[in-house]
Structures are given as C-alpha cells and as structure tokens.
Amino acid sequence: MPEVWIPTLMRSLSAGQDRVQVEGSNVRQVIENLDKQFPGMKQRLMEDGRLMPGISVIVDGQQSQLGLLERLEQASEVHFLPAIGGGL
C-alpha cells in the first residue's frame, strides 16, 4: 500500500501523523482514500478536479509529470509539496 507523507501544514487533519498508508493505484485514488480517512485532505490538495495550483506531487523521489494520473506501486512513497514562495 502506498505511503503518503503528510505536509506539516496538513498534519492537524491527520491527527499529527507525518506518514500514513493509503490504498490507491494512482495519485487521484490515493487522495480520495486519504480524504475518507482524514476528511478535509482532498479540499486542501485539489480544486475543480485538479491538483491545487502550487502543489507538486513527488512519487518515489521523482516529481510527477502526470499529476493525479501518476501510477503508483504498492511500495510507492508519495509526497505533496506546497510551493515555496520568495525570491529576490
């Protein structure tokens, strides 16, 4: 079952857990199941059926080019990274 790393700003929704096991064969299914386990996650990660602007998905150490359609293996590691603002 894929392991999802919960961003610090979303840990209040996961009762403080930083990693959880969630079923799904792609990122969309993982988000749907994550929201069933921890209501409110989907709202923080998706908007109008898409990933929120500024959210990147990292699967097994690689930034996903397919977003919600990215296929996952049973041992996949999934990270949702919010954009970091700033600059010169």
Jmol script that loads the backbone (N, CA, C; Angstrom):
load data "model"
ATOM      1  N   MET A   1       0.850  -1.170   0.000  1.00  0.00           N
ATOM      2  CA  MET A   1       0.000   0.000   0.000  1.00  0.00           C
ATOM      3  C   MET A   1       0.898   1.236   0.000  1.00  0.00           C
ATOM      4  N   PRO A   2       0.655   2.215  -0.891  1.00  0.00           N
ATOM      5  CA  PRO A   2       1.489   3.412  -0.937  1.00  0.00           C
ATOM      6  C   PRO A   2       1.546   4.137   0.418  1.00  0.00           C
ATOM      7  N   GLU A   3       2.700   4.725   0.680  1.00  0.00           N
ATOM      8  CA  GLU A   3       2.887   5.508   1.892  1.00  0.00           C
ATOM      9  C   GLU A   3       2.864   6.986   1.509  1.00  0.00           C
ATOM     10  N   VAL A   4       2.004   7.749   2.177  1.00  0.00           N
ATOM     11  CA  VAL A   4       1.864   9.179   1.905  1.00  0.00           C
ATOM     12  C   VAL A   4       2.485   9.958   3.055  1.00  0.00           C
ATOM     13  N   TRP A   5       3.375  10.868   2.699  1.00  0.00           N
ATOM     14  CA  TRP A   5       3.982  11.764   3.675  1.00  0.00           C
ATOM     15  C   TRP A   5       3.100  13.005   3.750  1.00  0.00           C
ATOM     16  N   ILE A   6       2.641  13.311   4.931  1.00  0.00           N
ATOM     17  CA  ILE A   6       1.712  14.427   5.136  1.00  0.00           C
ATOM     18  C   ILE A   6       2.511  15.710   5.381  1.00  0.00           C
ATOM     19  N   PRO A   7       2.255  16.757   4.560  1.00  0.00           N
ATOM     20  CA  PRO A   7       2.944  18.039   4.796  1.00  0.00           C
ATOM     21  C   PRO A   7       2.636  18.586   6.191  1.00  0.00           C
ATOM     22  N   THR A   8       3.591  19.263   6.761  1.00  0.00           N
ATOM     23  CA  THR A   8       3.450  19.804   8.119  1.00  0.00           C
ATOM     24  C   THR A   8       2.157  20.591   8.291  1.00  0.00           C
ATOM     25  N   LEU A   9       1.810  21.438   7.321  1.00  0.00           N
ATOM     26  CA  LEU A   9       0.623  22.275   7.444  1.00  0.00           C
ATOM     27  C   LEU A   9      -0.686  21.491   7.375  1.00  0.00           C
ATOM     28  N   MET A  10      -0.642  20.222   7.023  1.00  0.00           N
ATOM     29  CA  MET A  10      -1.856  19.401   6.939  1.00  0.00           C
ATOM     30  C   MET A  10      -1.938  18.358   8.048  1.00  0.00           C
ATOM     31  N   ARG A  11      -0.967  18.325   8.919  1.00  0.00           N
ATOM     32  CA  ARG A  11      -0.937  17.289   9.957  1.00  0.00           C
ATOM     33  C   ARG A  11      -2.043  17.435  10.989  1.00  0.00           C
ATOM     34  N   SER A  12      -2.637  18.610  11.084  1.00  0.00           N
ATOM     35  CA  SER A  12      -3.777  18.749  12.001  1.00  0.00           C
ATOM     36  C   SER A  12      -4.941  17.889  11.513  1.00  0.00           C
ATOM     37  N   LEU A  13      -5.007  17.634  10.210  1.00  0.00           N
ATOM     38  CA  LEU A  13      -6.065  16.784   9.649  1.00  0.00           C
ATOM     39  C   LEU A  13      -5.772  15.302   9.843  1.00  0.00           C
ATOM     40  N   SER A  14      -4.507  14.958  10.030  1.00  0.00           N
ATOM     41  CA  SER A  14      -4.125  13.543  10.170  1.00  0.00           C
ATOM     42  C   SER A  14      -3.780  13.190  11.618  1.00  0.00           C
ATOM     43  N   ALA A  15      -4.304  13.951  12.557  1.00  0.00           N
ATOM     44  CA  ALA A  15      -4.052  13.728  13.984  1.00  0.00           C
ATOM     45  C   ALA A  15      -2.552  13.728  14.292  1.00  0.00           C
ATOM     46  N   GLY A  16      -1.811  14.579  13.565  1.00  0.00           N
ATOM     47  CA  GLY A  16      -0.388  14.735  13.807  1.00  0.00           C
ATOM     48  C   GLY A  16       0.509  13.713  13.125  1.00  0.00           C
ATOM     49  N   GLN A  17      -0.077  12.745  12.451  1.00  0.00           N
ATOM     50  CA  GLN A  17       0.733  11.733  11.771  1.00  0.00           C
ATOM     51  C   GLN A  17       1.474  12.352  10.597  1.00  0.00           C
ATOM     52  N   ASP A  18       2.744  11.974  10.448  1.00  0.00           N
ATOM     53  CA  ASP A  18       3.512  12.517   9.334  1.00  0.00           C
ATOM     54  C   ASP A  18       3.543  11.572   8.137  1.00  0.00           C
ATOM     55  N   ARG A  19       3.180  10.307   8.342  1.00  0.00           N
ATOM     56  CA  ARG A  19       3.119   9.318   7.262  1.00  0.00           C
ATOM     57  C   ARG A  19       1.943   8.397   7.504  1.00  0.00           C
ATOM     58  N   VAL A  20       1.238   8.059   6.434  1.00  0.00           N
ATOM     59  CA  VAL A  20       0.115   7.130   6.537  1.00  0.00           C
ATOM     60  C   VAL A  20       0.114   6.199   5.323  1.00  0.00           C
ATOM     61  N   GLN A  21      -0.425   5.033   5.499  1.00  0.00           N
ATOM     62  CA  GLN A  21      -0.592   4.074   4.415  1.00  0.00           C
ATOM     63  C   GLN A  21      -1.985   4.282   3.824  1.00  0.00           C
ATOM     64  N   VAL A  22      -2.060   4.430   2.498  1.00  0.00           N
ATOM     65  CA  VAL A  22      -3.336   4.695   1.841  1.00  0.00           C
ATOM     66  C   VAL A  22      -3.411   3.870   0.558  1.00  0.00           C
ATOM     67  N   GLU A  23      -4.527   3.201   0.357  1.00  0.00           N
ATOM     68  CA  GLU A  23      -4.708   2.414  -0.862  1.00  0.00           C
ATOM     69  C   GLU A  23      -4.929   3.312  -2.062  1.00  0.00           C
ATOM     70  N   GLY A  24      -4.500   2.822  -3.225  1.00  0.00           N
ATOM     71  CA  GLY A  24      -4.720   3.528  -4.476  1.00  0.00           C
ATOM     72  C   GLY A  24      -3.681   3.129  -5.498  1.00  0.00           C
ATOM     73  N   SER A  25      -4.128   3.035  -6.754  1.00  0.00           N
ATOM     74  CA  SER A  25      -3.187   2.671  -7.815  1.00  0.00           C
ATOM     75  C   SER A  25      -2.712   3.895  -8.593  1.00  0.00           C
ATOM     76  N   ASN A  26      -3.292   5.076  -8.277  1.00  0.00           N
ATOM     77  CA  ASN A  26      -2.798   6.335  -8.842  1.00  0.00           C
ATOM     78  C   ASN A  26      -2.996   7.439  -7.803  1.00  0.00           C
ATOM     79  N   VAL A  27      -2.461   8.601  -8.074  1.00  0.00           N
ATOM     80  CA  VAL A  27      -2.499   9.704  -7.109  1.00  0.00           C
ATOM     81  C   VAL A  27      -3.938  10.130  -6.805  1.00  0.00           C
ATOM     82  N   ARG A  28      -4.797  10.168  -7.811  1.00  0.00           N
ATOM     83  CA  ARG A  28      -6.196  10.559  -7.574  1.00  0.00           C
ATOM     84  C   ARG A  28      -6.867   9.617  -6.566  1.00  0.00           C
ATOM     85  N   GLN A  29      -6.688   8.312  -6.742  1.00  0.00           N
ATOM     86  CA  GLN A  29      -7.287   7.352  -5.822  1.00  0.00           C
ATOM     87  C   GLN A  29      -6.728   7.503  -4.412  1.00  0.00           C
ATOM     88  N   VAL A  30      -5.435   7.774  -4.316  1.00  0.00           N
ATOM     89  CA  VAL A  30      -4.824   7.973  -3.003  1.00  0.00           C
ATOM     90  C   VAL A  30      -5.438   9.192  -2.315  1.00  0.00           C
ATOM     91  N   ILE A  31      -5.637  10.283  -3.052  1.00  0.00           N
ATOM     92  CA  ILE A  31      -6.246  11.479  -2.450  1.00  0.00           C
ATOM     93  C   ILE A  31      -7.671  11.187  -2.003  1.00  0.00           C
ATOM     94  N   GLU A  32      -8.442  10.482  -2.832  1.00  0.00           N
ATOM     95  CA  GLU A  32      -9.824  10.127  -2.473  1.00  0.00           C
ATOM     96  C   GLU A  32      -9.840   9.298  -1.183  1.00  0.00           C
ATOM     97  N   ASN A  33      -8.971   8.292  -1.103  1.00  0.00           N
ATOM     98  CA  ASN A  33      -8.933   7.438   0.079  1.00  0.00           C
ATOM     99  C   ASN A  33      -8.341   8.154   1.286  1.00  0.00           C
ATOM    100  N   LEU A  34      -7.406   9.038   1.048  1.00  0.00           N
ATOM    101  CA  LEU A  34      -6.846   9.849   2.128  1.00  0.00           C
ATOM    102  C   LEU A  34      -7.940  10.723   2.742  1.00  0.00           C
ATOM    103  N   ASP A  35      -8.808  11.263   1.891  1.00  0.00           N
ATOM    104  CA  ASP A  35      -9.899  12.114   2.370  1.00  0.00           C
ATOM    105  C   ASP A  35     -10.938  11.312   3.157  1.00  0.00           C
ATOM    106  N   LYS A  36     -11.134  10.047   2.790  1.00  0.00           N
ATOM    107  CA  LYS A  36     -12.060   9.189   3.555  1.00  0.00           C
ATOM    108  C   LYS A  36     -11.511   8.941   4.955  1.00  0.00           C
ATOM    109  N   GLN A  37     -10.192   8.768   5.025  1.00  0.00           N
ATOM    110  CA  GLN A  37      -9.534   8.508   6.301  1.00  0.00           C
ATOM    111  C   GLN A  37      -9.410   9.787   7.129  1.00  0.00           C
ATOM    112  N   PHE A  38      -9.119  10.895   6.446  1.00  0.00           N
ATOM    113  CA  PHE A  38      -8.892  12.186   7.108  1.00  0.00           C
ATOM    114  C   PHE A  38      -9.654  13.266   6.349  1.00  0.00           C
ATOM    115  N   PRO A  39     -10.931  13.449   6.670  1.00  0.00           N
ATOM    116  CA  PRO A  39     -11.743  14.439   5.950  1.00  0.00           C
ATOM    117  C   PRO A  39     -11.088  15.822   5.925  1.00  0.00           C
ATOM    118  N   GLY A  40     -11.143  16.433   4.730  1.00  0.00           N
ATOM    119  CA  GLY A  40     -10.564  17.754   4.535  1.00  0.00           C
ATOM    120  C   GLY A  40      -9.281  17.727   3.720  1.00  0.00           C
ATOM    121  N   MET A  41      -8.672  16.552   3.605  1.00  0.00           N
ATOM    122  CA  MET A  41      -7.421  16.450   2.835  1.00  0.00           C
ATOM    123  C   MET A  41      -7.648  16.795   1.363  1.00  0.00           C
ATOM    124  N   LYS A  42      -8.691  16.250   0.792  1.00  0.00           N
ATOM    125  CA  LYS A  42      -8.956  16.485  -0.633  1.00  0.00           C
ATOM    126  C   LYS A  42      -9.133  17.973  -0.906  1.00  0.00           C
ATOM    127  N   GLN A  43      -9.843  18.646  -0.032  1.00  0.00           N
ATOM    128  CA  GLN A  43     -10.087  20.084  -0.190  1.00  0.00           C
ATOM    129  C   GLN A  43      -8.782  20.874  -0.167  1.00  0.00           C
ATOM    130  N   ARG A  44      -7.791  20.398   0.584  1.00  0.00           N
ATOM    131  CA  ARG A  44      -6.501  21.083   0.672  1.00  0.00           C
ATOM    132  C   ARG A  44      -5.583  20.759  -0.502  1.00  0.00           C
ATOM    133  N   LEU A  45      -5.857  19.615  -1.200  1.00  0.00           N
ATOM    134  CA  LEU A  45      -4.970  19.167  -2.270  1.00  0.00           C
ATOM    135  C   LEU A  45      -5.536  19.369  -3.667  1.00  0.00           C
ATOM    136  N   MET A  46      -6.879  19.433  -3.777  1.00  0.00           N
ATOM    137  CA  MET A  46      -7.499  19.512  -5.100  1.00  0.00           C
ATOM    138  C   MET A  46      -8.494  20.661  -5.188  1.00  0.00           C
ATOM    139  N   GLU A  47      -8.676  21.123  -6.437  1.00  0.00           N
ATOM    140  CA  GLU A  47      -9.639  22.186  -6.725  1.00  0.00           C
ATOM    141  C   GLU A  47     -10.185  21.921  -8.126  1.00  0.00           C
ATOM    142  N   ASP A  48     -11.489  21.867  -8.257  1.00  0.00           N
ATOM    143  CA  ASP A  48     -12.126  21.635  -9.554  1.00  0.00           C
ATOM    144  C   ASP A  48     -11.597  20.381 -10.252  1.00  0.00           C
ATOM    145  N   GLY A  49     -11.374  19.324  -9.484  1.00  0.00           N
ATOM    146  CA  GLY A  49     -10.924  18.059 -10.053  1.00  0.00           C
ATOM    147  C   GLY A  49      -9.458  18.004 -10.438  1.00  0.00           C
ATOM    148  N   ARG A  50      -8.703  19.017 -10.065  1.00  0.00           N
ATOM    149  CA  ARG A  50      -7.260  19.081 -10.377  1.00  0.00           C
ATOM    150  C   ARG A  50      -6.480  19.319  -9.097  1.00  0.00           C
ATOM    151  N   LEU A  51      -5.173  19.074  -9.186  1.00  0.00           N
ATOM    152  CA  LEU A  51      -4.318  19.443  -8.058  1.00  0.00           C
ATOM    153  C   LEU A  51      -4.371  20.951  -7.876  1.00  0.00           C
ATOM    154  N   MET A  52      -4.341  21.382  -6.650  1.00  0.00           N
ATOM    155  CA  MET A  52      -4.316  22.816  -6.367  1.00  0.00           C
ATOM    156  C   MET A  52      -3.095  23.445  -7.025  1.00  0.00           C
ATOM    157  N   PRO A  53      -3.230  24.657  -7.531  1.00  0.00           N
ATOM    158  CA  PRO A  53      -2.047  25.353  -8.043  1.00  0.00           C
ATOM    159  C   PRO A  53      -1.015  25.470  -6.919  1.00  0.00           C
ATOM    160  N   GLY A  54       0.208  25.226  -7.261  1.00  0.00           N
ATOM    161  CA  GLY A  54       1.266  25.339  -6.263  1.00  0.00           C
ATOM    162  C   GLY A  54       1.540  24.075  -5.475  1.00  0.00           C
ATOM    163  N   ILE A  55       0.824  22.981  -5.773  1.00  0.00           N
ATOM    164  CA  ILE A  55       1.086  21.699  -5.114  1.00  0.00           C
ATOM    165  C   ILE A  55       1.793  20.793  -6.115  1.00  0.00           C
ATOM    166  N   SER A  56       2.938  20.278  -5.726  1.00  0.00           N
ATOM    167  CA  SER A  56       3.661  19.310  -6.551  1.00  0.00           C
ATOM    168  C   SER A  56       3.518  17.933  -5.928  1.00  0.00           C
ATOM    169  N   VAL A  57       3.496  16.917  -6.766  1.00  0.00           N
ATOM    170  CA  VAL A  57       3.449  15.538  -6.298  1.00  0.00           C
ATOM    171  C   VAL A  57       4.794  14.888  -6.612  1.00  0.00           C
ATOM    172  N   ILE A  58       5.380  14.316  -5.603  1.00  0.00           N
ATOM    173  CA  ILE A  58       6.635  13.596  -5.749  1.00  0.00           C
ATOM    174  C   ILE A  58       6.326  12.121  -5.487  1.00  0.00           C
ATOM    175  N   VAL A  59       6.627  11.266  -6.468  1.00  0.00           N
ATOM    176  CA  VAL A  59       6.389   9.832  -6.328  1.00  0.00           C
ATOM    177  C   VAL A  59       7.731   9.127  -6.453  1.00  0.00           C
ATOM    178  N   ASP A  60       8.069   8.399  -5.418  1.00  0.00           N
ATOM    179  CA  ASP A  60       9.322   7.639  -5.391  1.00  0.00           C
ATOM    180  C   ASP A  60      10.531   8.509  -5.741  1.00  0.00           C
ATOM    181  N   GLY A  61      10.527   9.731  -5.209  1.00  0.00           N
ATOM    182  CA  GLY A  61      11.659  10.630  -5.372  1.00  0.00           C
ATOM    183  C   GLY A  61      11.691  11.437  -6.660  1.00  0.00           C
ATOM    184  N   GLN A  62      10.678  11.272  -7.525  1.00  0.00           N
ATOM    185  CA  GLN A  62      10.644  11.985  -8.800  1.00  0.00           C
ATOM    186  C   GLN A  62       9.392  12.860  -8.873  1.00  0.00           C
ATOM    187  N   GLN A  63       9.552  14.090  -9.336  1.00  0.00           N
ATOM    188  CA  GLN A  63       8.391  14.957  -9.497  1.00  0.00           C
ATOM    189  C   GLN A  63       7.498  14.384 -10.593  1.00  0.00           C
ATOM    190  N   SER A  64       6.232  14.250 -10.285  1.00  0.00           N
ATOM    191  CA  SER A  64       5.281  13.672 -11.226  1.00  0.00           C
ATOM    192  C   SER A  64       4.958  14.648 -12.343  1.00  0.00           C
ATOM    193  N   GLN A  65       5.007  14.147 -13.558  1.00  0.00           N
ATOM    194  CA  GLN A  65       4.582  14.930 -14.714  1.00  0.00           C
ATOM    195  C   GLN A  65       3.115  14.652 -15.038  1.00  0.00           C
ATOM    196  N   LEU A  66       2.574  13.575 -14.474  1.00  0.00           N
ATOM    197  CA  LEU A  66       1.193  13.173 -14.769  1.00  0.00           C
ATOM    198  C   LEU A  66       0.211  13.603 -13.690  1.00  0.00           C
ATOM    199  N   GLY A  67       0.699  14.138 -12.591  1.00  0.00           N
ATOM    200  CA  GLY A  67      -0.183  14.613 -11.525  1.00  0.00           C
ATOM    201  C   GLY A  67      -1.086  13.532 -10.987  1.00  0.00           C
ATOM    202  N   LEU A  68      -2.399  13.760 -11.040  1.00  0.00           N
ATOM    203  CA  LEU A  68      -3.376  12.833 -10.483  1.00  0.00           C
ATOM    204  C   LEU A  68      -3.373  11.474 -11.167  1.00  0.00           C
ATOM    205  N   LEU A  69      -2.893  11.425 -12.390  1.00  0.00           N
ATOM    206  CA  LEU A  69      -2.894  10.167 -13.147  1.00  0.00           C
ATOM    207  C   LEU A  69      -1.646   9.325 -12.913  1.00  0.00           C
ATOM    208  N   GLU A  70      -0.697   9.844 -12.174  1.00  0.00           N
ATOM    209  CA  GLU A  70       0.554   9.113 -11.920  1.00  0.00           C
ATOM    210  C   GLU A  70       0.243   7.768 -11.268  1.00  0.00           C
ATOM    211  N   ARG A  71       0.737   6.706 -11.881  1.00  0.00           N
ATOM    212  CA  ARG A  71       0.528   5.350 -11.372  1.00  0.00           C
ATOM    213  C   ARG A  71       1.422   5.113 -10.157  1.00  0.00           C
ATOM    214  N   LEU A  72       0.908   4.319  -9.246  1.00  0.00           N
ATOM    215  CA  LEU A  72       1.634   4.001  -8.022  1.00  0.00           C
ATOM    216  C   LEU A  72       1.784   2.495  -7.874  1.00  0.00           C
ATOM    217  N   GLU A  73       2.876   2.108  -7.261  1.00  0.00           N
ATOM    218  CA  GLU A  73       3.109   0.712  -6.903  1.00  0.00           C
ATOM    219  C   GLU A  73       2.713   0.535  -5.437  1.00  0.00           C
ATOM    220  N   GLN A  74       2.614  -0.705  -5.007  1.00  0.00           N
ATOM    221  CA  GLN A  74       2.258  -0.968  -3.606  1.00  0.00           C
ATOM    222  C   GLN A  74       3.258  -0.348  -2.629  1.00  0.00           C
ATOM    223  N   ALA A  75       4.522  -0.278  -3.031  1.00  0.00           N
ATOM    224  CA  ALA A  75       5.557   0.259  -2.142  1.00  0.00           C
ATOM    225  C   ALA A  75       5.912   1.719  -2.456  1.00  0.00           C
ATOM    226  N   SER A  76       5.089   2.397  -3.247  1.00  0.00           N
ATOM    227  CA  SER A  76       5.399   3.786  -3.611  1.00  0.00           C
ATOM    228  C   SER A  76       5.350   4.706  -2.396  1.00  0.00           C
ATOM    229  N   GLU A  77       6.163   5.742  -2.484  1.00  0.00           N
ATOM    230  CA  GLU A  77       6.201   6.803  -1.485  1.00  0.00           C
ATOM    231  C   GLU A  77       5.701   8.073  -2.174  1.00  0.00           C
ATOM    232  N   VAL A  78       4.703   8.721  -1.588  1.00  0.00           N
ATOM    233  CA  VAL A  78       4.071   9.890  -2.194  1.00  0.00           C
ATOM    234  C   VAL A  78       4.226  11.085  -1.266  1.00  0.00           C
ATOM    235  N   HIS A  79       4.702  12.197  -1.836  1.00  0.00           N
ATOM    236  CA  HIS A  79       4.846  13.450  -1.104  1.00  0.00           C
ATOM    237  C   HIS A  79       4.052  14.527  -1.831  1.00  0.00           C
ATOM    238  N   PHE A  80       3.312  15.328  -1.078  1.00  0.00           N
ATOM    239  CA  PHE A  80       2.636  16.507  -1.620  1.00  0.00           C
ATOM    240  C   PHE A  80       3.397  17.711  -1.097  1.00  0.00           C
ATOM    241  N   LEU A  81       4.004  18.458  -2.011  1.00  0.00           N
ATOM    242  CA  LEU A  81       4.824  19.588  -1.600  1.00  0.00           C
ATOM    243  C   LEU A  81       4.177  20.909  -2.002  1.00  0.00           C
ATOM    244  N   PRO A  82       3.896  21.749  -1.024  1.00  0.00           N
ATOM    245  CA  PRO A  82       3.381  23.084  -1.370  1.00  0.00           C
ATOM    246  C   PRO A  82       4.496  23.936  -1.950  1.00  0.00           C
ATOM    247  N   ALA A  83       4.126  24.827  -2.832  1.00  0.00           N
ATOM    248  CA  ALA A  83       5.112  25.737  -3.440  1.00  0.00           C
ATOM    249  C   ALA A  83       5.723  26.600  -2.351  1.00  0.00           C
ATOM    250  N   ILE A  84       6.979  26.911  -2.540  1.00  0.00           N
ATOM    251  CA  ILE A  84       7.682  27.787  -1.613  1.00  0.00           C
ATOM    252  C   ILE A  84       7.841  29.128  -2.290  1.00  0.00           C
ATOM    253  N   GLY A  85       7.270  30.166  -1.695  1.00  0.00           N
ATOM    254  CA  GLY A  85       7.348  31.498  -2.263  1.00  0.00           C
ATOM    255  C   GLY A  85       8.627  32.196  -1.856  1.00  0.00           C
ATOM    256  N   GLY A  86       8.862  33.297  -2.465  1.00  0.00           N
ATOM    257  CA  GLY A  86      10.024  34.093  -2.096  1.00  0.00           C
ATOM    258  C   GLY A  86      10.886  34.390  -3.308  1.00  0.00           C
ATOM    259  N   GLY A  87      12.011  34.915  -3.049  1.00  0.00           N
ATOM    260  CA  GLY A  87      12.935  35.250  -4.122  1.00  0.00           C
ATOM    261  C   GLY A  87      13.554  36.603  -3.876  1.00  0.00           C
ATOM    262  N   LEU A  88      14.254  37.058  -4.859  1.00  0.00           N
ATOM    263  CA  LEU A  88      14.943  38.343  -4.728  1.00  0.00           C
ATOM    264  C   LEU A  88      14.106  39.490  -5.209  1.00  0.00           C
TER     265      LEU A  88
END
end "model"
wireframe off; spacefill off
backbone 0.3
color backbone group
